[in-house]
Amino acid sequence: MSVKRVFVVVVDAWGVGALPDAPDYGDSLDCNTMGNIDRHADRLSLPNFEKLGLGNILNLNRVKPQEKPLGSYGKMSEFSRGKDTTTGHWEMAGIYLETPFPTYPDGFPPEIVDRFKQETGVKNILGNKPASGTKILEELGMQHLETGDPIVYTSADSVFQIAAHIGPESKIDLPTLYQWCEKAREILDGPHKVSRVIARPFIGNSPDTFKRVGKDRRDYAVLPPEATVLNRIREAGAVVLGVGKIEDIFCFSGLTHSIHTGSNPEGLDVLNKLVRQEQNLDALSLEKKALSDYPQADKQFVFVNLVETDSNYGHRRDVNGYARALEEVDAGLGRVLEAMGPDDLLMISADHGCDPTAPGSDHTREYVPILLYSPQLPGVNLGIRDSFADIGKTTLAWLGLENPAQRGRNMLEGIQQPQAAMA
């Protein structure tokens, strides 16, 4: 069966320079996740990103511009208000948010905390403040081990995070942590409808050995307020596969298939197998259906999130760790590129920035890169895009499922008619 496929890979928190409105979000105009990693990392080698045209998007010392890049390149502005995971991914799928999700710089108010304790039965919570996920474990992890009280914290983003130890010596098990998160998701509605409630299980027996367990993390997001590109593709009878935390970000809405990965290497391995058609899709069907049961199984959209650049390195302000993670993605990308066929389209981007050289531990409001590649397409300058929604619009066009009402602009048209040079 000849298959038309789109692969969208989100390198979480990979910005390429501050948006003009960055100061409105408390960010400096000097924020530049990729630029500052290039400037400050002890080493950086990204040969595949270089071939695709990353060095044509912004001036970098160790990623050179290409006279004839393998892919098309540009950067995208975020139209929506916000700089969080949900807002960024939803915009790629065609949703614009004019009102940002609520944030809690002073912690959650008593009406939320009291109701959470009452409905979960916990006697006390620890934290209740903005914090780095690793720092708060160092601060409160031992107290949690002694009491079993959940560690509740937030950030500059719209999140309600619950950390709990899940080792053999812990007072809490993983199902209980998930139940707490499900209850918090019910409570956090109306004016307190945060973007995500996140389960943050960890292991270890001391502040210097505490470690979050990525594979058991769960994000409890809110349902998208309207139909997304994912829904449109699924309704057409085609295949929509989420890899990583895509299932959580969209609450499974619009997905026909899903696989929850716990690390970037695992996500890259799944992507490689999918491109090479070595992954059994029937085993990933959410509806327990055979691939042949989908009316347009020859049209497939694969949406991948690689989270560790954000969770392990961006928020922790670890420049060298972020650089190593990018090198890991670059190596995985090389395997993907060599296996792609003429009916495959790859788009690589990000959902927001998280400059590891910026103060604090939060996301940064930035442009994000767009790298677009197919063996049958030339590489051109796509310019500065008005919104992330161009990814969804382009996905529908490649699959032959165009919808005039869909937000965004089709980037494939720009490959025939290149845009003006980027500012």
N, C-alpha and C positions, 0 to 999 in steps of 0.2 A: 504494500500500500504506500503510495506517495503521500507524504505528510508535509503540510505547511505549518511551520512552527515559529513562535516568538518566545525568546528567552529574555526576561527582564531581571537583571541582577542588581540588587540594591546593596552597595557597600555602605553600611549604616554609619551615618555621621561623618561623611566625607565631603566637606565643603571646599570651595575654591576661591574664597574671598568674600568679605562682608557685603551684604546687601546695603543699599543706601539707607534703609530704615533700621539698621542694626542698633543704633543708639536707643531707639524706642524700646528695645528688648534688653537694655542694659549691657550691650556688647560694643566693643570698640570697633571702629572702622579698620583697625589693623588686623582684625580676626581673619585668619586664612588657614584652615586646617591643613590642606595639602602644601601650601606655600611655606608654612612655618615648619612642617615636618621636613620638607626638603632642605630648609635652611639650617635646622638644628639637630637632626638625627645624626648619629655617629656614622651610619652608612645607609645607603638607599640604592637599590637596583631594581628597576621596573621595566625590563626590556619589552614585555608584551604591551603594557600600557603605553610605552613610548611609541611602539610601532603603530598603535591605534590612533595616536594623536593627542595624548594627554599633554605633552609639552607644547602643543599648539594652542591650548586653552588658556594657559597662564605661563608667565616666565618662571622657569625652574632651573636650578643649577645642575641637577643630576638626572633630569628627564628632558631630553633634547627635542626641539620641534622637528617635524619631518616635512621635507619638501613634498613628498607624495605619501601621506599617511595611509595606512591600511584601512582605517575606518573614517567615518565622518565624526566631527567633534564640535562641541559648543558648550555653553553653560546655560542653566535655567534659573529664572527668578521664581520665588515662591509667591503666588498670588494670594494665598490664604493668610489669615492672621495666625501666627504661631511659629514654633520651631521645634515641634515634637514629632515623634515617630508616626502617630496616627494621622496627624494633619498632613504630613508629607506623603505617606503612602496613599491616603485617600485622594489627595490632589492628583497623583499619578493616575488614579483610576477615575478621575473626572469630577471630583467633588471639591467645591470651593467653600471654605469656612470663613464667614465674615466676622464671627464672634469667636474669639479663642476659648479653649477650654479653661475652666477656673484653676488657679494655682493658689498655693497656701504658704507664703513666705514665713508666716508666724506659726505654722503647724495647723492642724485641723481643729475647728471650733468644738466646744463642749457638746453641742447637739449631735455632732457626728461621733465623737469619741464615746459619749455616754450610751448612745444607741448601739454602737458596735459592741461595747462590753456587755450590755444587757442581752443582745440577741445572740452573741456567741458564747456567753457564760464565762468569759475571761474576767478575772478580778482586777487586772491592772494591765496597762501597756507601757512599754519602754520607748523613749525617744520622742515621737510626735514633733518632728522638726525637719527642716531641709538638711540633707546630709549626703555625703558620698556613701555608696553602698558598702565599700570596703572599710572606710573609716568608722562607720557606725558599728560594724561588727567588732572592730578593735576596741571601741569604747564600751559597748553594751553586751557583747557576746557572752562574757563570763557570767554577767548578771542574769542573762536569759537562761543559760545552762542551769543556774541555781534555782530559778523561780519558775521557768516555763512560760513566763509572760512574753507575748509576742512583741517584736521590735517593729514599730510602725514609723515610717519616715516618708518624706516626699523630696522634691527637688524644685528647681525653677520651672520644671515641666509639670504638666497636669497628671500626676501619678499619686496613687496611694499604695505604698509598698509595704509588704509584711514579710519580715525575715524570721525564720525559725530553724533551729538545728534539727537535723534528721538522722544523726548518727545513732548507733546502738545505745549510747548512754543518755540520749535526749529524752525530755519529757513530752515531746510532741512528735507525731508521725506525719508523713506527707499527706495522707487523706485529710487530716485535721487542718493542716495549713491550707489546703485547697478549699475546704469548707468555710474557713474564715474568710478567704478571698471572695468566695461566691456570696457570702452574706454581706461583705463590704460593698460588692458590686450592686446588690439590691438597695442598700442604704444610700449609696452615692448617686443620687438622681436629682432631677430638678435643678436648682441653682448650684448644687454640689456635684453635678454630673462630670466627674473627672474623666479624662481621656482613657486611662487604664488603671486597673488594680493589678498589681504584679506580685505573684508568689515568688519569694526569694529564699529557697532552701539553702542551707550551708552545712558544712561538716568541719571537723577539726576540734581540738580540745584546748586551745589557747589562742590569744590574740594574734600570735605570729603564725599559727597554722590554720586559722579559719579560712575557708575557701567556699565560694558560692558554687552550687551544682547547676551548671547551665542546662543540662539535659532535662532537669526536673522543674526548671522555671516555667511558669505559666502566666500569660497576660490575659486579663479579662477586660476586654475593650467594650465600647458601646457599639451598637449596630450602626452601620452607615445610614444617614438620614434619607438617602435616595439610592436608586439603582446605580451601580458602578459598571465599569467596563467588564469586570468579572461576571456580573449578572447578565450583561448583554451577550457575552460569549456563551455562557452556560445555556441561556434561553434559546440560543440558536442551535443547540444540540452538539456543541463542540466541547473540547476538554479544557478545563481550567485547573491547573495543579499548583498548589502552594508549597513552598519549601522553607523550613525554618519557622519563624513566628508569624508568617503570613496568615495562617489559620486563626491566630489570636487577634491580629490587627483588624481583620474583617469579620470576626466571629463566625467563620466558616461560610459567610454569605457569598454566593457566587462560585464557590469551589465545588468541583466534582471529585477532585483527588487531593490528597495532602500527605505530607510527611514532615514530622516535627524533628528537626535536627538540633543537636546540642552544642555544636561548635562550627567554626568556619571550615576546618578540614572535612568534617562530615558533610556539610552543605555543598562544598566544592566537589566531593566525591559523588554525591547524588547527582549534581548537575552534569558532571562528566558522563555518568552512566546514562542519564536521560538523553544527552546529545547523541551518544553512540547507540541509543536504543537497546541498551543492555539492562534497563530497569523494567521489571514486570509492573506495568501500570495497573493491571487488574488488582494486584495486592494493595494498591494505594487508593482504590475507589471508595469514596465515602458512602456510596449507595450500594456497595457490594455488587457492582455490575461489571460485566466483561466490556472491554474496549469496543468490541463489535456492536454493543447495544447502544452506543452513542451515534445519533443520526449523522453527525459531521465529525467523526473521530479523526478524520484527516486534517482537522484544524485544531491546533493545540497551543495553549498559552501557559508558559511556565514562569511563575513569579517567585523569585528567590530573595531571601534576606540573609545577609551575612552580618551577624550582630556584634561580633567580638571587637571590631574596630571601635565601636561605641562603648559597649559595656565593660570591656577589659582594659581599654587603653585611653579612649577619649575622656571619659569621665574621671579616670584615675590620673589624668595629665601625664601619661607615660609616652613621651615622644618616641623613644627607641622601640618600645613595645608596639606602638602603632605602626612604625616603619616596618618592623618584622612582619606584622599582620598583613600589610600591603604587599610585601614581597611574597607572602604565602598565597594571597589572592592572585597575584600576577602569575605565579607558577601554575596554579590551577587553571587560570585563564588560557595559558599556552596550550594545555591539553585540550581545552574546549575548542579553541580556534582551529586546531588542526583537524578536528573531527566534524566541523560544521559543513552542511551541504548547501546547495544553491537555493533551496526553499526554506532555509533557516535564517532568522534575523535575531541578532543579539543587541540588546541595549543595556549599557552599564551606567548607573547613576547613583544617587544618594537621596536620603530623605531630609537631611539638615546638616549642619556642621557641628563639630565638637572639637574646637581648636585646643590641642593639648598644651599649648603655650599660654593660653588665656588664663586669667585668674578664676578662682572658683572651680566648680566641677560640673558645670551645666552645659547644655547645648549652646551653639552659637548660630546666630541668624546669618546665613550665607547663601550665595549662589551654590548650586551643585553642578557637577560635570555631567555631560551627556556624551557618551561614546557609542556610536551605532555602527554595526558591522554585519555584512552578509557577503559571501564570496562573489555574488553577482553584482555588487554595487561599488561604485568608485567612492573614494574618501573626499569629502568636501567640508568646508566651514559652514556649520549650521547656525552660527551667530549666537546671539543672546535670545533665548526663548522667553516668552512672556509668562509661562507657567509650567509646572511639572505635568500638567494635563496633556501636553504634547506626546507623552509616552503612551497614554491610553489611546489617544486618537490614532497614532501611528500603528499601534497594535491591531486595532480594528481594520485599518486600511490594508495591512499586510495579509490579514486573514480573509480579506474580501467580505468583511462584515460592516462596512462603513455605515455610520449613523449620523445624519446631518445635525441632529440635536446634541451630539456629543461635544463636550467642551474640549478646547485645545486645537492645535494645528498639526496637520500631518507632516512630519519631518521628511517623509519620502519625496514630497514635492520639492523640498529645498535641495535635495540631492541633484535634481534635474536643473534647478534654478538656484544656485548658491546664494546665500545671504551676504550682506555686507560684512566686512571684517569686524571682529569684536572690539569693543572699546577697552 
